[in-house]
């Protein structure tokens, strides 16, 4: 006797996207997605940046910040369900070391640093 069992596909019914809302130019961060139900049969997710001049995203969900601005990251599950996040990329802050003052007067000061 042979018994054939056929299972039907279990589609993703919801997707949530978790990622920092700000990034510094030059940095990379990975988006985290959660799919429901957890036993979905096809858990493939694709990612897209609304402006690839500001930030790019690869097939694993790693976002690379390229220049200051705001873009939308979209994660799409195989079932077509989507989740989005708006991310602002800012210019790297400058680290100042060895700050010294000179020519201190009542109207100003000269600052020198490395």
HELIX and SHEET records of a PDB file:
SHEET    1   A 2 UNK A  14  UNK A  18  0                                        
SHEET    2   A 2 UNK A  32  UNK A  36 -1                                        
SHEET    1   B 4 UNK A  22  UNK A  24  0                                        
SHEET    2   B 4 UNK A  82  UNK A  90  1                                        
SHEET    3   B 4 UNK A  69  UNK A  77 -1                                        
SHEET    4   B 4 UNK A  45  UNK A  49 -1                                        
SHEET    1   C 3 UNK A  28  UNK A  30  0                                        
SHEET    2   C 3 UNK A  62  UNK A  65 -1                                        
SHEET    3   C 3 UNK A  55  UNK A  57 -1                                        
SHEET    1   D 2 UNK A 100  UNK A 105  0                                        
SHEET    2   D 2 UNK A 108  UNK A 112 -1                                        
END                                                                             
